[in-house]
Amino acid sequence: MGRIADRRRQEIIHAAIEVFGEKGFHRAKMGDIASRAGIGKGTIYEYFSSKNELYEEMLKDIVDGYLKGAEDIFKTSDTVKERLIEFARYHGGFMGSHVELAENSIREAKELSDTVKLHLFRRKKNFLSAIYSLLIEGINSGEVVEELDVESASCLILGGINQAYINHLHKEGSEGCIIDPAPVIEMVFGGIGKR
């Protein structure tokens, strides 16, 4: 695909995120998405063969963009703790900007194809590997204890961040997604047991 075609494809995906988020999967129409993208309905079919394909490509695009943003944070020269706090802020912003999509579309969408399930699984694995690598870096630099169960800690960090934001989303709505994630990361670094 050329640059213009790539840009048009991204415009369609962006419009799909908005329309699927507002209307849900079943009520969203390709015409609604085309209108939002400022193109004719037939143009969408030059890029995507069906609403299902567009939906799956949209999910892949969202996850790939999320992972790229997280990897950029993990590559900075800040301390491990600072990068985890910055990642938590990024994750919260991501959740807040996609809450409508999750609530209105993902839970009602058809079964995803095996190809997309595999893509999403691999990206999740890549993401947990990035946290894992960050913690290993922390062990090597002396910022993280050597005896850490890195795999469990990676899951704990992601789960703790997720739950902190989910609690705020349910209390405050998507605007309430701006919280200070530092206490979650501080708790992970400090532990919860008596010393």
URHU-V735385 format. One record per residue. N is the residue number from 1. PSI is psi in whole degrees, -180 to 180 (* if undefined). OMEGA is omega in degrees with one decimal (999 if undefined). Layout:
BEGIN
n = (N & N)
psi = (PSI & PSI)
omega = (OMEGA & OMEGA)
END
This chain:
BEGIN
n = (1 & 2 & 3 & 4 & 5 & 6 & 7 & 8 & 9 & 10 & 11 & 12 & 13 & 14 & 15 & 16 & 17 & 18 & 19 & 20 & 21 & 22 & 23 & 24 & 25 & 26 & 27 & 28 & 29 & 30 & 31 & 32 & 33 & 34 & 35 & 36 & 37 & 38 & 39 & 40 & 41 & 42 & 43 & 44 & 45 & 46 & 47 & 48 & 49 & 50 & 51 & 52 & 53 & 54 & 55 & 56 & 57 & 58 & 59 & 60 & 61 & 62 & 63 & 64 & 65 & 66 & 67 & 68 & 69 & 70 & 71 & 72 & 73 & 74 & 75 & 76 & 77 & 78 & 79 & 80 & 81 & 82 & 83 & 84 & 85 & 86 & 87 & 88 & 89 & 90 & 91 & 92 & 93 & 94 & 95 & 96 & 97 & 98 & 99 & 100 & 101 & 102 & 103 & 104 & 105 & 106 & 107 & 108 & 109 & 110 & 111 & 112 & 113 & 114 & 115 & 116 & 117 & 118 & 119 & 120 & 121 & 122 & 123 & 124 & 125 & 126 & 127 & 128 & 129 & 130 & 131 & 132 & 133 & 134 & 135 & 136 & 137 & 138 & 139 & 140 & 141 & 142 & 143 & 144 & 145 & 146 & 147 & 148 & 149 & 150 & 151 & 152 & 153 & 154 & 155 & 156 & 157 & 158 & 159 & 160 & 161 & 162 & 163 & 164 & 165 & 166 & 167 & 168 & 169 & 170 & 171 & 172 & 173 & 174 & 175 & 176 & 177 & 178 & 179 & 180 & 181 & 182 & 183 & 184 & 185 & 186 & 187 & 188 & 189 & 190 & 191 & 192 & 193 & 194 & 195)
psi = (142 & 176 & -40 & -43 & -41 & -43 & -43 & -42 & -44 & -38 & -41 & -45 & -43 & -44 & -38 & -40 & -47 & -48 & -45 & -37 & -41 & -41 & -15 & 168 & -50 & -36 & -17 & 136 & 150 & -35 & -37 & -43 & -43 & -46 & -45 & -34 & -8 & 31 & 171 & 153 & -39 & -29 & -35 & -40 & -9 & -20 & -32 & 133 & -19 & 169 & -38 & -44 & -43 & -44 & -46 & -41 & -35 & -47 & -45 & -43 & -43 & -49 & -42 & -41 & -40 & -49 & -41 & -44 & -41 & -43 & -38 & -40 & -44 & -21 & -7 & 172 & 10 & 171 & 164 & -45 & -45 & -39 & -37 & -39 & -44 & -40 & -42 & -41 & -45 & -46 & -43 & -42 & -40 & -47 & -44 & -36 & -11 & 13 & -41 & -41 & -45 & -44 & -38 & -15 & -52 & -41 & -19 & -1 & 156 & 168 & 133 & 151 & 158 & -35 & -45 & -41 & -44 & -42 & -48 & -40 & -45 & -39 & -40 & -42 & -43 & -41 & -47 & -34 & -35 & -42 & -44 & -50 & -38 & -42 & -38 & -42 & -41 & -38 & -46 & -31 & -7 & 5 & -23 & 142 & 144 & -34 & 12 & 135 & 95 & -39 & -47 & -40 & -38 & -46 & -40 & -43 & -51 & -43 & -41 & -43 & -48 & -51 & -37 & -44 & -38 & -43 & -45 & -37 & -42 & -32 & -44 & -11 & -178 & -26 & -22 & 11 & -1 & 95 & 168 & 109 & -6 & -41 & -34 & -47 & -39 & -41 & -41 & -45 & -35 & -20 & 173 & -3 & 158 & 147 & *)
omega = (176.7 & -178.4 & -179.9 & 178.8 & 177.3 & 179.6 & 179.3 & 178.5 & 178.9 & 176.7 & 178.5 & -179.9 & 178.4 & 177.9 & 179.2 & 177.5 & -179.3 & -175.3 & 176.8 & 178.4 & -178.6 & -170.0 & -173.2 & -175.1 & -172.8 & -178.2 & 178.2 & 179.1 & 178.4 & 177.2 & 177.0 & -178.5 & 178.7 & 179.7 & 179.9 & -179.5 & 179.5 & -179.6 & 175.1 & -178.7 & -179.4 & -179.2 & 178.8 & -176.6 & 171.1 & -176.9 & -175.9 & -175.1 & -176.7 & 175.6 & 179.0 & 178.8 & 178.3 & -179.5 & -179.2 & 178.0 & 176.7 & 179.5 & 178.7 & 179.9 & 179.0 & -177.2 & 179.1 & 177.8 & 178.0 & -178.1 & 178.6 & 178.8 & 178.6 & 179.4 & 177.4 & 178.0 & -177.2 & -178.2 & -179.1 & -178.0 & 177.8 & 176.1 & 178.3 & -179.8 & 179.7 & 178.8 & 177.8 & 177.0 & 178.5 & 176.6 & 180.0 & 176.4 & 178.5 & -179.5 & 178.2 & 176.8 & 177.5 & 179.4 & -179.8 & -178.4 & -179.8 & -176.1 & 179.0 & 179.2 & -179.9 & -176.8 & -172.5 & -170.1 & -171.2 & -176.9 & -178.6 & -177.2 & 177.0 & 176.4 & 179.4 & 177.5 & 178.7 & 179.3 & -179.5 & 176.6 & 179.4 & 178.3 & -178.9 & 177.8 & -180.0 & 179.4 & 177.0 & 177.9 & 177.0 & -177.9 & 177.9 & 176.2 & 178.4 & 176.6 & 178.7 & -179.6 & 177.9 & 178.6 & 175.7 & 175.9 & 178.2 & 176.4 & -178.3 & -179.7 & -179.1 & 179.9 & -177.8 & -178.2 & -176.3 & -174.8 & -178.4 & 169.1 & -170.0 & -179.7 & 178.8 & 179.7 & 177.5 & 178.8 & 179.5 & -179.8 & -179.1 & 179.0 & 178.7 & 178.2 & 179.2 & -174.9 & 177.8 & 179.5 & 178.9 & 177.6 & -180.0 & 178.0 & -179.7 & 179.1 & -168.1 & -172.5 & -174.5 & 177.8 & -179.0 & -176.0 & 178.2 & 177.9 & 176.3 & -177.8 & -176.9 & -179.9 & 178.4 & -179.3 & 176.8 & 179.7 & 178.2 & -178.4 & -177.7 & -176.1 & -179.8 & -178.9 & 175.5 & 179.5 & 999)
END
